[in-house]
Amino acid sequence: MPDATVATIEESPQPPPRRRRLKRSERLALIVGVFILLPIALVWVYPFIWVFSSSLKSNSEIFGSLNPFTSTLHLDNYVRAWREADMGRYLLNTIFVTGMSIVISVTVNALLGYVLGRYTFPGKKVIYGLLALVVFLPQGYTVIPIFDLIDSLGLSGSLWGITLAEAGGVSVIVVLLFAGYFAQLPKELEEAATMDGAGFLRIFAQVYLPLAKPVLATAVILQFMHAWNDFLLPLVLTLSQPDLRTLAVGIYSLQNQYFSDWGMMSAASTIALLPIIIVFIVLQKYFIESFSGAVKG
């Protein structure tokens, strides 16, 4: 009987934990925060709502009122944007450039961060200083040298040239995050791998890189946002090659051909915005965790 009583007590469901009641000062701070942040959020979100609603309207409806809703949905704006404005081709170009630039950029930045974080060599502080200076270098100053380099390599007329240009710039923040994360990992891992006959690349790829998942996620997300939204470099590299345009450049080019067709331009903008919004919504948890994990590391 005592055993049955004990088993019954152990199997009985535990009551759910009681939620802590907020203090008066905390409730006041929460209310004030909502009243301050809600208008800011509405102002920030309204342009996206306007663009999406305009993509479903005619020109007269777009400028006729500020009401974001309409009784008639003009889905033909998307059809014309996909076919006439060639957004389908630009979307495929952007996917290719973004995907390949992520592979190249993350690999190079991770290797550079690994060397800076795990090894001591002459000139290391100089490299850190140069990386810090790169942060303050405007992108406009590097466009012409990058264009000359891509042209010298014979890649100015291909998507690989745009991809290399997007992936070629060192992301200082990502490199420093990798360096800081690799520096705090135990040295015994490297010694054990060396005793097993592993070389430099094998130790990096099979031992240290899998442990750096938080920083790896940060690097992938940042490079995705950069390559997908970049405008200046693809504009310069595709001036003579309209078929190689990315989404950002393709939407900009509509101002010359379809300047008065705001419905189609809004539809094209929505096509360009939706993928990155979806990716951010899906990965926002990992985005926050990657930054917090990188900082803790």
Backbone as CSV, one residue per row, in Angstrom:
resi,resn,N_x,N_y,N_z,CA_x,CA_y,CA_z,C_x,C_y,C_z
1,MET,0.808,-1.224,0.000,0.000,0.000,0.000,0.833,1.262,0.000
2,PRO,1.880,1.348,0.875,2.694,2.565,0.820,3.327,2.765,-0.544
3,ASP,3.777,1.641,-1.193,4.393,1.778,-2.517,3.390,2.310,-3.531
4,ALA,2.136,1.813,-3.452,1.103,2.284,-4.378,0.796,3.749,-4.150
5,THR,0.816,4.159,-2.881,0.564,5.572,-2.566,1.653,6.453,-3.128
6,VAL,2.925,5.994,-2.964,4.057,6.763,-3.495,3.979,6.851,-5.010
7,ALA,3.642,5.726,-5.673,3.547,5.736,-7.138,2.452,6.672,-7.609
8,THR,1.333,6.673,-6.848,0.231,7.555,-7.226,0.634,9.011,-7.105
9,ILE,1.393,9.335,-6.047,1.847,10.712,-5.853,2.808,11.126,-6.950
10,GLU,3.713,10.180,-7.310,4.700,10.514,-8.341,4.054,10.692,-9.708
11,GLU,2.988,9.906,-9.998,2.356,9.969,-11.308,1.336,11.085,-11.430
12,SER,0.963,11.681,-10.307,-0.036,12.739,-10.362,0.523,13.939,-11.091
13,PRO,-0.257,14.568,-11.961,0.251,15.723,-12.739,0.568,16.905,-11.840
14,GLN,1.685,17.542,-12.158,2.089,18.709,-11.408,1.297,19.923,-11.858
15,PRO,0.904,20.769,-10.924,0.162,21.974,-11.322,1.043,22.898,-12.137
16,PRO,0.455,23.567,-13.122,1.262,24.474,-13.959,1.819,25.614,-13.117
17,PRO,3.029,26.073,-13.449,3.622,27.172,-12.677,2.802,28.448,-12.794
18,ARG,2.662,29.096,-11.683,1.886,30.333,-11.665,2.682,31.461,-12.306
19,ARG,2.014,32.231,-13.129,2.659,33.357,-13.791,2.861,34.489,-12.795
20,ARG,4.037,35.055,-12.859,4.345,36.156,-11.945,3.573,37.406,-12.342
21,ARG,2.924,37.987,-11.377,2.173,39.203,-11.640,3.122,40.374,-11.807
22,LEU,2.846,41.178,-12.812,3.699,42.328,-13.069,3.482,43.390,-12.003
23,LYS,4.566,44.023,-11.643,4.456,45.124,-10.696,3.798,46.328,-11.386
24,ARG,3.392,47.259,-10.590,2.725,48.431,-11.139,3.659,49.206,-12.060
25,SER,4.899,49.338,-11.652,5.871,50.060,-12.481,6.125,49.322,-13.786
26,GLU,6.133,47.971,-13.731,6.355,47.191,-14.947,5.173,47.315,-15.898
27,ARG,3.945,47.286,-15.360,2.763,47.462,-16.207,2.748,48.839,-16.848
28,LEU,3.141,49.860,-16.090,3.189,51.215,-16.632,4.228,51.312,-17.746
29,ALA,5.392,50.700,-17.526,6.436,50.719,-18.560,5.976,49.983,-19.812
30,LEU,5.243,48.868,-19.631,4.744,48.113,-20.777,3.733,48.928,-21.576
31,ILE,2.833,49.611,-20.889,1.826,50.430,-21.564,2.480,51.577,-22.324
32,VAL,3.431,52.252,-21.680,4.134,53.360,-22.331,4.902,52.857,-23.545
33,GLY,5.539,51.677,-23.405,6.285,51.117,-24.520,5.408,50.794,-25.710
34,VAL,4.216,50.249,-25.443,3.281,49.932,-26.518,2.814,51.203,-27.225
35,PHE,2.476,52.238,-26.463,2.012,53.486,-27.059,3.101,54.171,-27.878
36,ILE,4.356,53.962,-27.514,5.459,54.577,-28.263,5.818,53.746,-29.486
37,LEU,5.911,52.429,-29.302,6.392,51.571,-30.381,5.325,51.285,-31.430
38,LEU,4.056,51.261,-31.039,3.001,50.951,-32.001,2.922,51.970,-33.136
39,PRO,2.929,53.288,-32.868,2.937,54.245,-33.993,4.180,54.125,-34.863
40,ILE,5.336,53.864,-34.223,6.564,53.697,-35.000,6.448,52.484,-35.922
41,ALA,5.887,51.379,-35.396,5.720,50.174,-36.210,4.763,50.423,-37.370
42,LEU,3.689,51.164,-37.122,2.725,51.451,-38.191,3.354,52.312,-39.283
43,VAL,4.147,53.304,-38.878,4.820,54.157,-39.859,5.813,53.341,-40.677
44,TRP,6.492,52.417,-40.027,7.503,51.598,-40.719,6.845,50.610,-41.675
45,VAL,5.695,50.051,-41.278,5.050,49.020,-42.082,4.221,49.616,-43.220
46,TYR,3.729,50.851,-43.070,2.812,51.425,-44.056,3.375,51.424,-45.486
47,PRO,4.646,51.787,-45.722,5.145,51.735,-47.115,5.017,50.356,-47.747
48,PHE,5.256,49.297,-46.970,5.116,47.945,-47.514,3.655,47.641,-47.838
49,ILE,2.747,48.083,-46.963,1.322,47.881,-47.229,0.905,48.662,-48.479
50,TRP,1.422,49.888,-48.614,1.073,50.716,-49.776,1.557,50.074,-51.065
51,VAL,2.796,49.567,-51.066,3.334,48.938,-52.277,2.514,47.710,-52.646
52,PHE,2.219,46.863,-51.673,1.454,45.645,-51.961,0.041,45.973,-52.438
53,SER,-0.617,46.923,-51.777,-1.975,47.284,-52.199,-1.967,47.955,-53.569
54,SER,-0.929,48.747,-53.854,-0.839,49.406,-55.161,-0.618,48.407,-56.284
55,SER,0.000,47.267,-55.948,0.219,46.251,-56.977,-1.079,45.605,-57.431
56,LEU,-2.155,45.823,-56.697,-3.460,45.256,-57.043,-4.429,46.312,-57.551
57,LYS,-3.914,47.519,-57.878,-4.772,48.614,-58.314,-4.352,49.105,-59.695
58,SER,-5.236,49.896,-60.284,-4.890,50.628,-61.503,-4.269,51.966,-61.102
59,ASN,-3.697,52.672,-62.081,-3.060,53.961,-61.775,-4.032,54.954,-61.156
60,SER,-5.263,55.008,-61.685,-6.247,55.958,-61.157,-6.611,55.631,-59.713
61,GLU,-6.672,54.349,-59.371,-6.997,53.958,-58.008,-5.842,54.219,-57.059
62,ILE,-4.602,54.108,-57.552,-3.446,54.313,-56.686,-3.403,55.745,-56.173
63,PHE,-3.604,56.705,-57.071,-3.494,58.109,-56.684,-4.855,58.751,-56.407
64,GLY,-5.926,57.948,-56.499,-7.246,58.503,-56.244,-7.554,58.674,-54.780
65,SER,-7.001,57.774,-53.920,-7.265,57.855,-52.485,-6.136,57.159,-51.749
66,LEU,-6.106,57.414,-50.438,-5.092,56.793,-49.592,-5.572,55.469,-49.017
67,ASN,-6.763,55.052,-49.366,-7.299,53.795,-48.863,-6.493,52.629,-49.442
68,PRO,-5.878,51.792,-48.578,-5.055,50.702,-49.102,-5.861,49.568,-49.706
69,PHE,-7.187,49.558,-49.524,-8.019,48.467,-50.020,-8.727,48.887,-51.314
70,THR,-9.072,47.902,-52.104,-9.752,48.157,-53.368,-10.779,47.061,-53.618
71,SER,-11.833,47.428,-54.307,-12.888,46.455,-54.584,-12.540,45.548,-55.755
72,THR,-11.703,46.020,-56.675,-11.307,45.242,-57.850,-9.815,44.945,-57.779
73,LEU,-9.461,43.673,-57.826,-8.058,43.269,-57.751,-7.502,43.141,-59.166
74,HIS,-6.459,43.922,-59.459,-5.826,43.901,-60.776,-4.630,42.943,-60.746
75,LEU,-4.921,41.655,-60.798,-3.852,40.654,-60.779,-3.032,40.671,-62.056
76,ASP,-3.539,41.327,-63.095,-2.787,41.387,-64.341,-1.503,42.185,-64.182
77,ASN,-1.394,43.008,-63.136,-0.143,43.731,-62.878,1.007,42.755,-62.665
78,TYR,0.735,41.665,-61.960,1.772,40.664,-61.708,2.105,39.898,-62.983
79,VAL,1.098,39.614,-63.779,1.341,38.909,-65.036,2.221,39.744,-65.960
80,ARG,1.895,41.035,-66.066,2.694,41.911,-66.933,4.079,42.140,-66.367
81,ALA,4.197,42.240,-65.045,5.525,42.404,-64.441,6.387,41.176,-64.683
82,TRP,5.781,39.991,-64.635,6.538,38.754,-64.827,6.938,38.563,-66.285
83,ARG,6.036,38.931,-67.199,6.309,38.691,-68.613,6.938,39.898,-69.298
84,GLU,6.245,41.035,-69.284,6.710,42.205,-70.019,7.970,42.816,-69.387
85,ALA,7.982,42.924,-68.056,9.142,43.512,-67.387,10.244,42.498,-67.131
86,ASP,10.011,41.224,-67.459,11.025,40.170,-67.368,11.491,39.932,-65.931
87,MET,10.571,40.068,-64.975,10.936,39.836,-63.578,11.308,38.386,-63.305
88,GLY,10.775,37.456,-64.110,11.134,36.049,-63.928,12.614,35.811,-64.144
89,ARG,13.154,36.380,-65.213,14.590,36.239,-65.493,15.416,36.910,-64.396
90,TYR,15.009,38.112,-63.981,15.750,38.827,-62.945,15.725,38.073,-61.617
91,LEU,14.608,37.406,-61.328,14.511,36.628,-60.094,15.485,35.455,-60.122
92,LEU,15.558,34.748,-61.252,16.496,33.633,-61.363,17.939,34.119,-61.262
93,ASN,18.240,35.271,-61.893,19.587,35.835,-61.779,19.927,36.155,-60.323
94,THR,18.977,36.721,-59.610,19.222,37.093,-58.216,19.418,35.866,-57.345
95,ILE,18.633,34.820,-57.586,18.779,33.590,-56.816,20.160,32.979,-57.031
96,PHE,20.613,32.965,-58.289,21.930,32.401,-58.592,23.033,33.216,-57.927
97,VAL,22.993,34.535,-58.107,24.033,35.403,-57.539,24.046,35.306,-56.019
98,THR,22.872,35.330,-55.405,22.801,35.285,-53.945,23.286,33.951,-53.400
99,GLY,22.826,32.866,-53.995,23.209,31.547,-53.503,24.697,31.281,-53.615
100,MET,25.285,31.549,-54.777,26.712,31.291,-54.960,27.575,32.253,-54.159
101,SER,27.136,33.499,-54.012,27.918,34.452,-53.221,27.925,34.062,-51.746
102,ILE,26.833,33.441,-51.266,26.811,32.963,-49.882,27.864,31.883,-49.685
103,VAL,27.944,30.941,-50.624,28.928,29.858,-50.515,30.350,30.419,-50.491
104,ILE,30.653,31.326,-51.424,32.015,31.873,-51.525,32.327,32.755,-50.324
105,SER,31.430,33.666,-50.000,31.692,34.637,-48.941,31.838,33.973,-47.575
106,VAL,30.915,33.074,-47.245,30.974,32.421,-45.931,32.236,31.579,-45.806
107,THR,32.620,30.888,-46.870,33.840,30.078,-46.827,35.077,30.941,-46.600
108,VAL,35.199,32.022,-47.356,36.377,32.886,-47.245,36.417,33.577,-45.882
109,ASN,35.301,34.122,-45.439,35.271,34.816,-44.157,35.534,33.870,-42.991
110,ALA,35.013,32.650,-43.085,35.250,31.676,-42.025,36.725,31.280,-41.961
111,LEU,37.354,31.082,-43.120,38.780,30.749,-43.144,39.627,31.882,-42.586
112,LEU,39.307,33.107,-42.976,40.062,34.254,-42.472,39.873,34.403,-40.965
113,GLY,38.639,34.251,-40.492,38.401,34.315,-39.055,39.083,33.190,-38.307
114,TYR,39.157,32.004,-38.919,39.827,30.866,-38.290,41.316,31.131,-38.109
115,VAL,41.951,31.665,-39.125,43.385,31.964,-39.039,43.645,33.058,-38.014
116,LEU,42.847,34.111,-38.027,43.047,35.202,-37.070,42.747,34.769,-35.644
117,GLY,41.800,33.867,-35.471,41.434,33.463,-34.126,42.304,32.385,-33.524
118,ARG,42.896,31.510,-34.362,43.615,30.347,-33.830,45.127,30.450,-33.935
119,TYR,45.649,31.381,-34.736,47.086,31.421,-34.977,47.662,32.780,-34.606
120,THR,48.937,32.756,-34.227,49.684,33.980,-33.940,50.797,34.113,-34.976
121,PHE,50.873,35.264,-35.624,51.860,35.470,-36.677,52.174,36.956,-36.763
122,PRO,53.318,37.323,-37.332,53.674,38.745,-37.465,52.683,39.481,-38.367
123,GLY,52.312,40.683,-37.972,51.394,41.492,-38.757,49.931,41.246,-38.460
124,LYS,49.638,40.469,-37.453,48.238,40.160,-37.128,47.484,41.414,-36.704
125,LYS,48.117,42.245,-35.889,47.470,43.478,-35.443,47.262,44.443,-36.606
126,VAL,48.186,44.418,-37.563,48.039,45.275,-38.748,46.804,44.858,-39.545
127,ILE,46.599,43.551,-39.656,45.424,43.055,-40.379,44.146,43.481,-39.677
128,TYR,44.132,43.396,-38.368,42.963,43.856,-37.612,42.712,45.340,-37.848
129,GLY,43.801,46.132,-37.888,43.651,47.561,-38.145,43.108,47.848,-39.534
130,LEU,43.582,47.110,-40.530,43.080,47.294,-41.895,41.613,46.905,-42.006
131,LEU,41.232,45.840,-41.321,39.826,45.432,-41.334,38.942,46.496,-40.696
132,ALA,39.447,47.108,-39.638,38.674,48.176,-38.993,38.515,49.379,-39.924
133,LEU,39.554,49.679,-40.724,39.457,50.803,-41.654,38.473,50.527,-42.785
134,VAL,38.358,49.252,-43.184,37.451,48.896,-44.274,36.005,49.224,-43.912
135,VAL,35.681,49.176,-42.629,34.309,49.465,-42.198,33.894,50.870,-42.612
136,PHE,34.838,51.805,-42.589,34.530,53.208,-42.890,34.730,53.556,-44.362
137,LEU,35.016,52.562,-45.206,35.243,52.816,-46.629,33.920,52.722,-47.384
138,PRO,33.454,53.808,-47.997,32.180,53.756,-48.738,32.280,52.813,-49.931
139,GLN,31.148,52.197,-50.258,31.133,51.242,-51.366,31.435,51.910,-52.698
140,GLY,31.068,53.181,-52.854,31.299,53.866,-54.115,32.760,53.955,-54.507
141,TYR,33.668,53.967,-53.524,35.088,54.061,-53.823,35.646,52.760,-54.401
142,THR,34.952,51.659,-54.210,35.473,50.363,-54.658,34.811,49.878,-55.943
143,VAL,33.840,50.605,-56.470,33.105,50.120,-57.644,34.012,50.030,-58.863
144,ILE,34.775,51.087,-59.141,35.636,51.094,-60.330,36.730,50.036,-60.249
145,PRO,37.464,49.906,-59.127,38.458,48.815,-59.056,37.833,47.428,-59.223
146,ILE,36.671,47.209,-58.651,36.016,45.904,-58.789,35.621,45.664,-60.241
147,PHE,35.105,46.700,-60.896,34.726,46.561,-62.306,35.955,46.236,-63.157
148,ASP,37.072,46.928,-62.923,38.301,46.651,-63.678,38.798,45.230,-63.426
149,LEU,38.700,44.776,-62.179,39.168,43.429,-61.852,38.296,42.376,-62.528
150,ILE,36.986,42.546,-62.477,36.088,41.586,-63.118,36.305,41.572,-64.629
151,ASP,36.513,42.751,-65.215,36.758,42.840,-66.651,38.080,42.179,-67.027
152,SER,39.107,42.353,-66.184,40.414,41.731,-66.451,40.332,40.211,-66.382
153,LEU,39.451,39.695,-65.539,39.289,38.255,-65.425,38.412,37.678,-66.533
154,GLY,37.842,38.548,-67.370,36.987,38.094,-68.451,35.612,37.637,-67.999
155,LEU,35.136,38.155,-66.859,33.846,37.742,-66.310,32.811,38.852,-66.333
156,SER,33.096,39.935,-67.051,32.177,41.080,-67.042,30.863,40.788,-67.748
157,GLY,30.808,39.777,-68.585,29.589,39.463,-69.312,28.901,38.208,-68.829
158,SER,29.064,37.870,-67.554,28.461,36.648,-67.030,27.977,36.871,-65.605
159,LEU,27.087,35.986,-65.166,26.594,36.052,-63.791,27.692,35.737,-62.778
160,TRP,28.695,34.990,-63.206,29.798,34.687,-62.296,30.565,35.945,-61.919
161,GLY,30.640,36.905,-62.845,31.300,38.159,-62.519,30.556,38.924,-61.433
162,ILE,29.215,38.993,-61.551,28.418,39.654,-60.521,28.524,38.899,-59.204
163,THR,28.516,37.572,-59.281,28.616,36.756,-58.072,29.935,36.992,-57.362
164,LEU,31.021,37.011,-58.116,32.340,37.239,-57.517,32.431,38.635,-56.915
165,ALA,31.826,39.621,-57.578,31.835,40.980,-57.047,31.045,41.072,-55.742
166,GLU,29.921,40.373,-55.663,29.109,40.397,-54.448,29.790,39.660,-53.302
167,ALA,30.513,38.594,-53.623,31.144,37.785,-52.577,32.555,38.235,-52.255
168,GLY,33.124,39.104,-53.104,34.529,39.446,-52.931,34.826,40.345,-51.751
169,GLY,33.886,41.204,-51.386,34.137,42.106,-50.277,34.140,41.376,-48.949
170,VAL,35.153,41.620,-48.126,35.251,40.966,-46.826,34.266,41.627,-45.869
171,SER,33.417,40.799,-45.252,32.501,41.307,-44.235,33.253,41.353,-42.911
172,VAL,33.648,42.544,-42.500,34.492,42.691,-41.319,33.791,42.157,-40.077
173,ILE,32.507,42.447,-39.942,31.768,41.995,-38.767,31.777,40.474,-38.686
174,VAL,31.545,39.806,-39.821,31.512,38.346,-39.837,32.888,37.772,-39.528
175,VAL,33.933,38.361,-40.104,35.293,37.879,-39.843,35.631,37.996,-38.363
176,LEU,35.301,39.126,-37.762,35.597,39.315,-36.344,34.775,38.376,-35.469
177,LEU,33.540,38.112,-35.859,32.725,37.160,-35.107,33.326,35.758,-35.184
178,PHE,33.753,35.348,-36.378,34.403,34.043,-36.519,35.696,33.993,-35.711
179,ALA,36.506,35.050,-35.788,37.782,35.072,-35.073,37.565,34.972,-33.564
180,GLY,36.613,35.740,-33.046,36.342,35.679,-31.610,35.798,34.339,-31.172
181,TYR,34.962,33.729,-32.004,34.373,32.437,-31.638,35.418,31.329,-31.677
182,PHE,36.248,31.310,-32.739,37.269,30.270,-32.844,38.337,30.425,-31.763
183,ALA,38.619,31.654,-31.349,39.681,31.900,-30.368,39.352,31.293,-29.008
184,GLN,38.057,31.225,-28.648,37.698,30.736,-27.327,37.473,29.223,-27.276
185,LEU,37.563,28.531,-28.430,37.411,27.078,-28.434,38.689,26.414,-27.903
186,PRO,38.570,25.284,-27.220,39.754,24.649,-26.601,40.776,24.184,-27.634
187,LYS,42.040,24.380,-27.286,43.129,24.008,-28.180,43.296,22.492,-28.256
188,GLU,42.797,21.771,-27.235,42.939,20.323,-27.215,42.255,19.657,-28.415
189,LEU,41.206,20.285,-28.933,40.537,19.732,-30.111,41.483,19.687,-31.304
190,GLU,42.223,20.760,-31.481,43.170,20.822,-32.596,44.318,19.838,-32.396
191,GLU,44.799,19.711,-31.162,45.904,18.788,-30.877,45.475,17.341,-31.112
192,ALA,44.250,17.004,-30.690,43.767,15.638,-30.901,43.600,15.333,-32.384
193,ALA,43.081,16.293,-33.142,42.909,16.089,-34.576,44.254,15.970,-35.280
194,THR,45.255,16.734,-34.831,46.595,16.657,-35.422,47.222,15.288,-35.184
195,MET,47.014,14.753,-33.972,47.556,13.427,-33.660,46.896,12.347,-34.523
196,ASP,45.663,12.579,-34.933,44.982,11.623,-35.819,45.364,11.797,-37.278
197,GLY,46.252,12.742,-37.573,46.723,12.937,-38.937,45.960,13.954,-39.747
198,ALA,45.094,14.738,-39.120,44.318,15.742,-39.841,45.173,16.956,-40.152
199,GLY,44.975,17.524,-41.342,45.689,18.725,-41.748,44.895,19.978,-41.447
200,PHE,45.394,21.098,-41.987,44.780,22.409,-41.700,43.321,22.462,-42.137
201,LEU,43.047,22.120,-43.391,41.686,22.221,-43.901,40.751,21.219,-43.245
202,ARG,41.235,20.030,-42.965,40.390,19.022,-42.339,40.021,19.425,-40.911
203,ILE,40.976,19.981,-40.169,40.684,20.449,-38.811,39.659,21.575,-38.844
204,PHE,39.826,22.473,-39.821,38.892,23.597,-39.941,37.488,23.119,-40.304
205,ALA,37.386,22.238,-41.319,36.084,21.851,-41.849,35.358,20.840,-40.973
206,GLN,36.096,19.927,-40.343,35.447,18.835,-39.618,35.430,19.020,-38.106
207,VAL,36.285,19.881,-37.575,36.365,20.046,-36.120,35.787,21.379,-35.676
208,TYR,36.343,22.481,-36.207,35.982,23.795,-35.676,34.737,24.394,-36.328
209,LEU,34.601,24.246,-37.649,33.459,24.873,-38.327,32.112,24.333,-37.840
210,PRO,31.942,23.017,-37.624,30.651,22.550,-37.095,30.306,23.119,-35.728
211,LEU,31.319,23.512,-34.947,31.065,24.083,-33.621,30.659,25.548,-33.704
212,ALA,30.857,26.163,-34.859,30.580,27.598,-35.008,29.249,27.840,-35.697
213,LYS,28.241,27.015,-35.431,26.940,27.159,-36.095,26.271,28.514,-35.832
214,PRO,26.350,29.072,-34.614,25.715,30.395,-34.419,26.285,31.465,-35.334
215,VAL,27.631,31.522,-35.434,28.260,32.517,-36.309,28.024,32.175,-37.765
216,LEU,27.967,30.895,-38.086,27.705,30.471,-39.465,26.325,30.936,-39.908
217,ALA,25.350,30.808,-39.016,24.001,31.284,-39.340,23.989,32.797,-39.538
218,THR,24.723,33.513,-38.694,24.820,34.969,-38.843,25.413,35.344,-40.195
219,ALA,26.489,34.666,-40.584,27.160,34.967,-41.850,26.242,34.714,-43.042
220,VAL,25.504,33.615,-43.020,24.612,33.277,-44.126,23.503,34.316,-44.262
221,ILE,22.897,34.696,-43.148,21.784,35.643,-43.188,22.249,37.010,-43.665
222,LEU,23.378,37.484,-43.141,23.872,38.807,-43.531,24.253,38.856,-45.007
223,GLN,24.908,37.802,-45.503,25.285,37.776,-46.915,24.061,37.666,-47.804
224,PHE,23.058,36.927,-47.373,21.822,36.821,-48.147,21.162,38.185,-48.288
225,MET,21.045,38.918,-47.201,20.419,40.233,-47.243,21.222,41.202,-48.099
226,HIS,22.553,41.116,-48.001,23.404,42.023,-48.777,23.297,41.743,-50.273
227,ALA,23.452,40.489,-50.663,23.464,40.147,-52.091,22.084,40.334,-52.718
228,TRP,21.031,40.026,-51.982,19.685,40.133,-52.551,19.287,41.592,-52.777
229,ASN,19.704,42.470,-51.864,19.267,43.870,-51.937,20.265,44.802,-52.620
230,ASP,21.464,44.320,-52.924,22.490,45.220,-53.458,22.060,45.788,-54.813
231,PHE,22.416,47.043,-55.017,21.989,47.734,-56.238,23.165,48.290,-57.037
232,LEU,24.135,48.917,-56.364,25.168,49.665,-57.066,26.060,48.768,-57.918
233,LEU,26.618,47.713,-57.339,27.512,46.836,-58.091,26.795,46.142,-59.260
234,PRO,25.630,45.529,-59.056,24.939,44.940,-60.214,24.567,45.954,-61.282
235,LEU,24.267,47.193,-60.874,23.938,48.225,-61.864,25.127,48.502,-62.766
236,VAL,26.312,48.664,-62.186,27.507,48.974,-62.973,27.900,47.790,-63.853
237,LEU,27.795,46.583,-63.322,28.248,45.403,-64.049,27.274,44.942,-65.127
238,THR,26.037,45.454,-65.113,25.037,45.008,-66.094,24.578,46.141,-67.010
239,LEU,25.324,47.232,-67.071,24.911,48.342,-67.939,24.812,47.922,-69.393
240,SER,25.726,47.089,-69.839,25.705,46.640,-71.237,25.121,45.240,-71.394
241,GLN,24.641,44.653,-70.293,24.083,43.305,-70.329,22.743,43.277,-69.605
242,PRO,21.661,43.757,-70.240,20.350,43.793,-69.568,19.854,42.425,-69.123
243,ASP,20.252,41.365,-69.814,19.775,40.032,-69.447,20.355,39.556,-68.112
244,LEU,21.414,40.201,-67.629,22.056,39.788,-66.386,21.588,40.594,-65.182
245,ARG,20.608,41.458,-65.362,20.168,42.301,-64.264,19.602,41.479,-63.100
246,THR,19.826,41.984,-61.904,19.178,41.417,-60.726,17.858,42.143,-60.487
247,LEU,17.122,41.730,-59.464,15.814,42.319,-59.209,15.901,43.804,-58.914
248,ALA,16.871,44.202,-58.105,16.987,45.619,-57.744,17.230,46.484,-58.976
249,VAL,18.113,46.038,-59.859,18.414,46.802,-61.074,17.245,46.727,-62.045
250,GLY,16.592,45.571,-62.122,15.460,45.427,-63.027,14.305,46.346,-62.669
251,ILE,14.020,46.493,-61.384,12.950,47.402,-60.954,13.327,48.845,-61.249
252,TYR,14.588,49.173,-61.050,15.039,50.537,-61.350,14.902,50.847,-62.839
253,SER,15.156,49.860,-63.686,15.079,50.083,-65.132,13.646,50.300,-65.607
254,LEU,12.666,49.913,-64.820,11.272,50.113,-65.226,10.903,51.590,-65.278
255,GLN,11.624,52.445,-64.599,11.310,53.866,-64.615,11.441,54.448,-66.010
256,ASN,12.315,53.885,-66.808,12.497,54.407,-68.169,11.441,53.867,-69.128
257,GLN,11.059,52.593,-68.956,10.156,51.966,-69.914,8.690,52.115,-69.514
258,TYR,8.416,51.993,-68.238,7.028,51.997,-67.770,6.858,52.990,-66.627
259,PHE,7.291,54.178,-66.839,7.306,55.166,-65.758,5.910,55.470,-65.248
260,SER,4.903,55.460,-66.148,3.547,55.810,-65.747,2.752,54.618,-65.226
261,ASP,3.286,53.417,-65.361,2.554,52.222,-64.940,2.976,51.854,-63.518
262,TRP,2.427,52.562,-62.545,2.814,52.343,-61.164,2.279,51.023,-60.634
263,GLY,1.184,50.537,-61.176,0.662,49.250,-60.739,1.627,48.123,-61.040
264,MET,2.196,48.124,-62.239,3.143,47.089,-62.599,4.455,47.243,-61.824
265,MET,4.891,48.487,-61.611,6.103,48.701,-60.828,5.923,48.221,-59.398
266,SER,4.752,48.448,-58.822,4.483,47.965,-57.469,4.447,46.446,-57.427
267,ALA,3.893,45.829,-58.471,3.880,44.365,-58.537,5.302,43.810,-58.623
268,ALA,6.150,44.459,-59.418,7.547,44.021,-59.519,8.266,44.183,-58.179
269,SER,7.992,45.274,-57.483,8.607,45.489,-56.166,8.143,44.436,-55.176
270,THR,6.880,44.060,-55.246,6.361,43.026,-54.349,7.022,41.689,-54.628
271,ILE,7.225,41.373,-55.906,7.914,40.127,-56.264,9.319,40.113,-55.669
272,ALA,9.989,41.257,-55.656,11.344,41.325,-55.114,11.350,41.277,-53.589
273,LEU,10.302,41.818,-52.960,10.269,41.898,-51.496,9.816,40.604,-50.838
274,LEU,8.889,39.900,-51.464,8.287,38.736,-50.817,9.305,37.661,-50.408
275,PRO,10.254,37.273,-51.270,11.197,36.224,-50.843,11.987,36.593,-49.602
276,ILE,12.499,37.823,-49.536,13.322,38.180,-48.382,12.471,38.334,-47.125
277,ILE,11.212,38.765,-47.272,10.320,38.838,-46.109,10.009,37.440,-45.596
278,ILE,9.737,36.514,-46.520,9.454,35.139,-46.119,10.656,34.505,-45.435
279,VAL,11.839,34.718,-46.006,13.056,34.161,-45.408,13.276,34.726,-44.016
280,PHE,13.047,36.031,-43.849,13.251,36.632,-42.537,12.242,36.109,-41.523
281,ILE,10.978,35.942,-41.938,9.969,35.426,-41.016,10.317,34.000,-40.583
282,VAL,10.775,33.188,-41.523,11.113,31.803,-41.209,12.365,31.715,-40.337
283,LEU,13.342,32.585,-40.605,14.644,32.483,-39.931,14.850,33.513,-38.827
284,GLN,13.798,34.274,-38.471,14.021,35.322,-37.482,14.485,34.751,-36.139
285,LYS,13.971,33.566,-35.769,14.404,32.932,-34.527,15.895,32.608,-34.587
286,TYR,16.317,32.016,-35.712,17.727,31.658,-35.853,18.591,32.909,-35.995
287,PHE,18.014,33.960,-36.584,18.754,35.217,-36.735,19.099,35.793,-35.363
288,ILE,18.119,35.828,-34.464,18.356,36.360,-33.118,19.284,35.439,-32.332
289,GLU,19.050,34.116,-32.422,19.891,33.176,-31.697,21.328,33.190,-32.200
290,SER,21.509,33.394,-33.507,22.863,33.404,-34.053,23.650,34.588,-33.539
291,PHE,22.992,35.764,-33.448,23.690,36.920,-32.914,24.000,36.752,-31.436
292,SER,23.040,36.253,-30.671,23.276,36.084,-29.237,24.334,35.022,-28.985
293,GLY,24.292,33.931,-29.775,25.311,32.901,-29.616,26.677,33.381,-30.023
294,ALA,26.748,34.206,-31.087,28.037,34.732,-31.525,28.620,35.667,-30.494
295,VAL,27.767,36.491,-29.871,28.257,37.426,-28.855,28.719,36.698,-27.621
296,LYS,27.957,35.654,-27.198,28.357,34.879,-26.022,29.658,34.155,-26.274
297,GLY,29.814,33.640,-27.535,31.048,32.935,-27.849,32.225,33.848,-27.850
